[in-house]
Amino acid sequence: MKIIPLQDFIHIRKPRPETTLPSGIVLPKEDSLSKFQGVALAIGPDVKAVKVGDTIIYKQFSSHKIVDTENEYLVSESDVTAVKE
């Protein structure tokens, strides 16, 4: 399914940080910063400060989950607080 954001929306994928123990058990790592960051997969025509491939940090409660995906969301550019370099 291809998502094409409209207006100032950004299609992002949240990272899935994990820790693998020596025994092979994988533990999900969820810190406060990783909950509210993602990589831009596509941007709407009105987005000016973010490019595809940028890692962004956005406000809590500002994302819209995309149905039928595991960790993809839409975020408005006005809710983006920073772009990581």
Secondary structure, DSSP 8 states (H G I E B T S, - for coil): ------TTEEEEE----EEE-TTS-EEE---TTGGGEEEEEEE-TT--S--TT-EEEE-TT-EEE-TT-SSEEEEEGGGEEEEE-
